[in-house]
Amino acid sequence: MELLNQIALTQIEGVGNVLAKNLISYCGSASDVFKTKKSLLLKIPDIGEYTAKSIISFSDFSKAEKELKFIEQHKIKTYFYASQNYPYRLKSNNDCPILLYQLGDADINADKIISIVGTRKPTEYGKNFCENLIENIAETNATIISGMAYGIDICAHKASLKNNLPTVGVLAHGLDKLYPAEHKKFAKNIIENGGSLLTEFLSGTNPDRENFPKRNRIVAGLSDAVIVIETAIRGGSMITAELAWQYDRVLMALPGKINDEKSAGCNFLIKTNKAEMIENAVDLLHSLGWDIIKGKNTKQKELPINLSEDEMLIYNLLNEKKFIEIDEIISLSRLNSGKVALTLLDLEIKGFIKSLPGKRFQLL
């Protein structure tokens, strides 16, 4: 019943992802949203008269019931914003979807995830770089995210399959179809080889133009880093790059000739200091710290005697896990956020820890 209400919540007129999160925060669950009186709904931030009426009057659960049957029939996994299994990287973004649908078994909370995007009509230069990059990071077992589109997207998915890396195709439509249709065979291979298709859209949703920017924010938000391989100055890849920059992800772009239209977007990102230049896999591994982490002995070195009490506390927390998010450090240490931030900075300056994308930290 809760999943049914979660699906229905996404269908209420006037309730987008941000308002849905407000409702969940104040009401407790999707089911409770539909039980809350209008007078109480109006006390929730940004819930006005119109939206409150839409919630109170919502009664047609038939579409949600149809979707629930589709989910059960095809063994689709769902990720609700308030659940523990919701992808933590994506959750840190204010505009993340309230509900995600996944077909396949890829871990969308994997330790290492990168997104690769680019033009739909790449040159051999771009395709070769994409293939070589994925081949050269295969030992990291990173999950590769892209959008199942023509060009660099499908090149990234195919290279991932070739190198036995899990890959996730993020869709701009429901899971009852595949656009473009020519990529159905690759979608099947992705699922059969431990990958997934992922979307925020209900079955029956068509790949309309306005859905692609929404898709792009998931591509950007799910990853530790976004790699842009050939793009014009405008287009979907530049939208994804801008989102990655806003989300504070590592953003890297492949440089090209100054008069090459297909490299104009990449060159602009580098020129404006939004993206780091990437020439090979080593650049990516170094930027993410994966070359430092790789092959590291799991035993931690002995604690030095010059750590303060707070530093020792946080060091011990990090010593228990491969990495840990700052919110979890605050919760477990019971220190205030300012104290935690300052202590983490001191530990990093002293060379004991390393900061990772997504406000995570790890012992060196």
N, C-alpha and C positions, 0 to 999 in steps of 0.2 A: 504493500500500500504506500509506503514512503517513497519508493521509486516512482510510482504512478504520480504522486503529488509533485515530486521533483521535476518530472517531465512537464506536467501541467503548469508549473510555475514559469517555465520558459515560454509559455504560450499566452500569458496574460497580457492584454493590450496595455502598452505604456510601461511595462516592467522589463527593463533591460538588465544586463549583467550587474551593473553597479547597484541599481535599486534592489535587485534580487538579493544581493549580499547584505544590504541594509536590513531587509526584511528578515533574513535568516539570523542575522546578528541580534535583532531585537525579539524575534518571535521564538527562535530556538530550532525550528525545523520547517521543512516545506509543508508538512501536514498542519503544523501549528499556524502557519500563515493563513491557511484557508479557514481556520477556526477563530481567528482574532477579530474582535469587534471593530467596527469602523472608527469609533472614537479613539481606540488605542492605535489603530493604523495611522491616523492623522498626527499622532505624536512622534512618529518615526521620521527622522530627517529625510527631506526631499520627497516624502509621500504626501501628495496633495489630494484635493477632493476628487479629481478625475481618476487618479490611480487607485485610491481607496475604493471608489465605486466599482472600478474594473475588477478588483480582487473580490469584493463582497458578492458581486453579481455573477462571477465566473461559475458556470455550471456544466459546460460541455466538456466532459472528460473523454469523449469518444476517441479523439485523436491520440490522446495520451495512452488510452487502453490499446489502441491499434499498435502504437509504437512499442508498448510493453510486450505484446505478443511477438513482434518482430525481433526484439532483443532476445527473448527466450528461445525463439525458433533458431536463431543464428548464433547463439551463445556469445552474445556481445557483452563486453565488459563496460561498466559505466563508472565514471568518476565525478562525484558531486563535490562542489567547492568546499563544503564543510567536513568532508570525510578525510580520514588520515591518509588514504592512498592517493589522494589528488596530487598530481605532479607538483612538487614543492617549488621548482624553478618558476613554473607558470603562475603559481599562486601568489608569488611576490609582486605580480603586476596588477595594478588596480582594474584593468580592463579585461582580465582573464575570463573565459567562459564559465558560467555557473555549472554546466554539465557537459561532460565529454563522453563520446561513444567510441569504443575501440574493438576492432575485429582483428584478432591475432594475439600473440603472446609476448610481444616485445615489452621490456621493462622501461616504462617512460619515466622512471625515477632512477635510471642506471647511473653509475658513478661518473661515466664519461659520455657526454652527448654533444655532438656538433651538428649544425645545420649548414647545408650547402645549397646556394641558390645562384641563379644566373639567367642569361638570355635563353630564349626558346630556339634561337638559331645560332648556336655557337660555332666558332671556327675550330679547326683541328687543334690550334694552340690551346683553346679553352678546354676542349674535351680531353686532350692528352694530359693537361695539368690536373683535371678532376680525377682521372683514372690513376695517375701516378700518386697523387696526394693520398687517396684512399688506400692504395696498395702499400704505401710507406707508413701508414699509421695503423695497419691491420693488427700489429702486435698489441696495441692498446686495448683492443676489443671494444672500441668506442661504438656507440649507436649513432647511425647517420640519419638525420632528418631532412626531408625535402618535400616538395609539393606534388609529385607525380605528373608534372607538366612535361611538355616536350623540351628538348634541349638539355641544359645542365641538370635539371631535376632528375630526369630519367637516367641520365648518365651516372649520377651519383648513386641512385638506387641499384643500377645494374653492376656498378663497380663494387658496391657493398656486397651484393650477392656473390660475385666472383671471388671476393676475398673473405667470405664467410663472416661478414659483420652484420649484426642485426640492423635493420633499416625500417624507418617509419614514414609512410606516405600520409601527409596531412591533406585532407580533402576539403573542397569548397562546396560540398553537396552531401547528401545522405549516403549511408552505406549500402543502399539498394542498387546503386549504379556505380560506374567508374568513368570518369572523364579525364582525358580523352579515352574513348573506347578501345583504341589501339593498344593501350597499356594494360588491358585486362589480364593478359598472360603474365605480365611482370608482377601485377598485384597478387595473382595466385601464387607465384614463386616466392614473393616476399612473405606471405602468410605461412606457406609450407616450410619456410626456412627460418622460422622464429621471429619474423618481423610482424608489422601491423599496419593497418589502415586506421586513421584517427580523424574524427570530425566532431564539431559541436552541433551539426545540423541533423534534424530528424530525417528519417527515411522519407523519400518522396520529394525532398528539396532538390531543386535543379541547380546546376552550376551557374547561377546568375552573376553578372558582373560585380555587383556589390558584395558578393560573398568572398571574393578573392582577397581583398585587404583584411577581412576578418580571419581568413585562413592564414594569412601572412603573419599575424600577430602571434599565432600559436607556433608557427615555425621558428620565429625569433625567440619567443618566450620559453620554449621547452629546452633550450640548449645552453651550454657553457660558452659556446662561440658560434658566430655566424660567418661563413666564408662566402664572399661574393666573387663569382668567376664570370667575367664578361657581362656587362650590362650597359645599355644606353643611359643617358642622363635622366630619363624618366622611365617609369615602369614598375612592375611588381617587385622586382629585386631591390629597387631603391627604396620602396616602401618598407620592405622587410629590413633593409639595412638601417633605415631611420628608426624603426621600432627597436632594433637590437641596440642601437646607440642610446635611445631613451631608457631602455631597460638595464643599461649598464652591463651589457654582455661584451665579451671580447669580440670586436668586429675587425675582420681582415678582408683585404681586397687584392685581387691579382692585377698588377699594373699592366698596361698595354701601350701601344704607340699613341702619341698625342693626337694624331689625326684619325684615329680609328674610332668610329662611332660606337662600336660594340665594347670599347674599353673606356668610353667617356665617363660613364658613371663610376667605375672603379677608380679611375684617375682622380675624379672629383672628390671622392670619399677620402682618398689618401691626401690630396692637396689640402683639404679643409681639416685635416687631423681628426676626422671621425673614425677612420679605419687605419689599422696598421697595414703596411705592405707585406704581402706574403709571396715568397718565391719558391718555397719548398716545405716539406713536412716538418723540418727542423724548426722553422719559424713558428709554426702552430704549436708544436710540442713545448717549445721554450716559453711562448707567451702564456700558455696554460699551466706551465710547471709540470707537465706530464713527463718530460725527460728527466726531471729531478726525482719525481716520485717513482718512476719505473725502476724495478729491480731493487728497491729499497728494503733493507732488512726490517722485518716487522718489530723487532725488539728495539725499544727506545733506549737512548743513552742515559746514563745515570744523571739524576738531577743535580745541577750545580747548587752550591750552598748559598748563593747570593740572590735567590728569588725571594720576593716579598710573600707575605701570607696570601694575598689575593692572586699573585702570579702563580704560586704553587697550586692553589685551588683550581685555577683554570687550566694549568699545565696538566694536572692529574685528570681532569675531565677529557681533555684532548687525547691523553695517553690511552684512554679506554676505547676510543673509536677511531676509525680511519679518518673521518672528518666530522665536523660538527657545525651547525648553523648558529649564528649569533643569538637568535631568539632562544634556542635551546640552552646556550651557555647562560643567558640571563636567568632562565627558568631554573636550571639546575644549581647554579651558584648562589642564587638569591641575592645577587648584587644588583644595584640599579644599572640601567643601560649606559649611563655616562661613565660609571666606574668600570664596567666591562669593556667599553670601547677604549678607554685610556689604558687599561691593563693589557689588552690585546695589542695595542700599538707598542707598548713597552716591550712585550715579548717578541714582537716582530723586529723591532729595532735591535734587540739583543741577539737576534738570529735563532730563536727557538721555534718560531712558528712561521707559517706562510699563509697568506690570505688567498682564497680561491674564488672564482666567480660564484655569484649567488649568495654573497655574504657568509661564506663558509670558511673554516679555518682548519689547518692541519699542522701537526708537528713536523719539523724538519729532521 
